[in-house]
Amino acid sequence: MNLKPLLLIPSLSLVLLLSACAGPMPKQDPGEAWIGLKEEGNSDLMAERVDGKNINDGRYFEVTPGAHRLDVTLFEGATGDENQVDCQGKVNYSGFKAGEHYELIESSLGPEVSARLVDGHGKEVAHTADFTCMPG
């Protein structure tokens, strides 16, 4: 088995990750809630799905008012090499409000990885359970 094609996967992932950050952020729809992402250190937190449906831009979530499940992927040590760890996390929140800004903030304290959802006033409104992590 030739390992060269397998080595391309982390490299292509990193290229796609960086290209998502290249464009300007779109304007917020005032009829929806905006959820930005914030990570620590050399990690990259990417938006993946809302209510099980893939999203187009991994830099943020934009959701209608009400209840939603947000799925995210965290690339810890996001260098694209064998030391990278890929983690999956979910946060459920039932009170999203139109026009409100939220932030999903990742925290890596020791071996545990989690994230908290804060509203525009900095108040925590939801929290993920630990992320499920695997070597990248």
Secondary structure, DSSP 8 states (H G I E B T S, - for coil): --SHHHHHHHHHHHHHHHHHTTS------TTSEEEEEE--TT-EEEEEEETTEE-S-TTEEEE-SEEEEEEEEEEET-SSSTT-EEEEEEEEEEEE-TT-EEEEEEEEETTEEEEEEE-TTS-EEEE----EEEE-
